[in-house]
Amino acid sequence: MNGIVDESLRALLDVPVAAAEADDRSSLRVWIDTAFNGGLVIPRQYVERLGLKQASTTAALLADGRSIDLETFTCYLDWFGERYRTQVVANDGQFPLLGTILLADRKLTIDYKAKTVTLE
């Protein structure tokens, strides 16, 4: 899987996602976030556009020590030849984030000079 490094030095990949396993996939450009150990964080506007179904809520501890409840959704993606089901956290942010649970057992190479991203 290949991606780019943008002008703001974000490592980006296009990931095929859908609301249901059998649905057609839509490409979602995600920012690789190695500080996030989950699957995906997707802004609410994208959650609505993709038609993701709410799964539950989950408690999260913020950096300032506050505990909050986050809405979670189910999402399916094509991930290295497999249909992969993952939990999505909805937020009010601007960018979809891809976490390290999806990087496990993969090799991530970010070449800032060449502005390329490779995930294998």
C-alpha positions as CSV (number, residue, x, y, z in Angstrom):
1,M,0.0,0.0,0.0
2,N,1.5,3.4,-1.0
3,G,0.7,6.8,0.1
4,I,2.2,10.3,0.3
5,V,3.7,12.8,2.7
6,D,1.8,16.1,2.2
7,E,2.9,19.7,2.5
8,S,2.2,19.7,6.3
9,L,4.4,16.5,6.7
10,R,1.4,14.2,7.4
11,A,1.9,10.6,6.3
12,L,-1.3,9.8,4.4
13,L,-2.8,6.6,2.9
14,D,-6.0,6.0,0.9
15,V,-7.9,3.2,2.6
16,P,-11.0,1.5,1.0
17,V,-13.8,1.5,3.6
18,A,-17.5,0.6,3.8
19,A,-20.4,0.4,6.3
20,A,-21.1,-3.3,5.7
21,E,-18.9,-6.2,4.6
22,A,-20.7,-6.6,1.3
23,D,-21.0,-2.9,0.4
24,D,-18.9,-1.1,-2.2
25,R,-15.8,0.5,-0.8
26,S,-15.2,4.2,-0.7
27,S,-11.7,5.6,-0.6
28,L,-10.9,7.4,2.7
29,R,-7.6,9.4,3.0
30,V,-6.3,8.7,6.5
31,W,-3.5,10.3,8.5
32,I,-1.2,7.7,10.1
33,D,-1.2,8.4,13.8
34,T,1.4,6.3,15.7
35,A,0.3,7.8,19.0
36,F,-3.2,6.2,18.6
37,N,-3.3,2.5,19.4
38,G,-6.8,1.9,18.0
39,G,-8.1,1.2,14.5
40,L,-9.7,4.3,13.0
41,V,-10.9,7.7,14.2
42,I,-13.2,9.3,11.7
43,P,-14.8,12.7,11.8
44,R,-18.5,12.7,12.2
45,Q,-19.0,14.2,8.7
46,Y,-17.3,11.1,7.2
47,V,-19.2,8.7,9.5
48,E,-22.5,10.1,8.2
49,R,-21.3,10.2,4.5
50,L,-20.2,6.5,4.8
51,G,-23.4,5.5,6.6
52,L,-21.6,3.7,9.4
53,K,-23.8,2.1,12.0
54,Q,-23.3,3.0,15.7
55,A,-21.9,0.0,17.7
56,S,-21.6,1.4,21.2
57,T,-19.8,3.9,23.3
58,T,-16.4,3.5,25.0
59,A,-14.8,5.4,27.8
60,A,-11.6,7.3,26.9
61,L,-9.1,9.0,29.2
62,L,-7.9,12.3,27.8
63,A,-4.4,13.7,28.2
64,D,-5.6,16.2,30.8
65,G,-7.0,13.3,32.9
66,R,-10.7,13.8,32.1
67,S,-12.7,10.7,31.2
68,I,-15.3,11.0,28.4
69,D,-17.6,8.6,26.5
70,L,-17.0,8.3,22.7
71,E,-19.4,7.0,20.2
72,T,-18.1,4.0,18.3
73,F,-19.1,2.6,14.9
74,T,-18.4,-0.5,12.9
75,C,-16.4,-0.1,9.7
76,Y,-15.1,-2.7,7.1
77,L,-12.0,-2.1,5.1
78,D,-10.0,-4.0,2.5
79,W,-6.7,-4.6,4.3
80,F,-4.0,-6.5,2.5
81,G,-6.3,-8.8,0.7
82,E,-8.7,-9.4,3.6
83,R,-12.0,-7.9,4.6
84,Y,-11.3,-6.4,8.0
85,R,-13.8,-5.3,10.6
86,T,-12.7,-2.6,12.9
87,Q,-14.1,-0.2,15.5
88,V,-14.3,3.4,14.6
89,V,-14.3,6.2,17.0
90,A,-16.2,9.3,15.8
91,N,-14.8,12.7,16.6
92,D,-15.3,16.3,15.7
93,G,-11.8,16.6,14.1
94,Q,-10.9,17.4,10.5
95,F,-8.8,14.3,9.5
96,P,-9.5,10.6,9.7
97,L,-6.7,8.9,11.7
98,L,-5.3,5.4,11.3
99,G,-4.0,3.8,14.5
100,T,-1.3,1.3,15.3
101,I,-3.6,-1.7,15.7
102,L,-3.8,-1.6,11.9
103,L,0.0,-1.3,11.6
104,A,0.7,-4.5,13.6
105,D,2.6,-7.1,11.7
106,R,3.3,-4.5,8.9
107,K,6.3,-2.5,7.9
108,L,5.8,1.2,7.6
109,T,8.3,3.3,5.7
110,I,7.9,7.1,5.6
111,D,10.4,8.9,3.4
112,Y,10.0,12.6,4.1
113,K,12.6,13.5,1.5
114,A,10.8,11.7,-1.3
115,K,7.4,12.4,0.2
116,T,6.4,8.7,0.0
117,V,4.7,6.3,2.4
118,T,4.9,2.5,2.0
119,L,3.0,0.1,4.2
120,E,3.7,-3.6,3.5
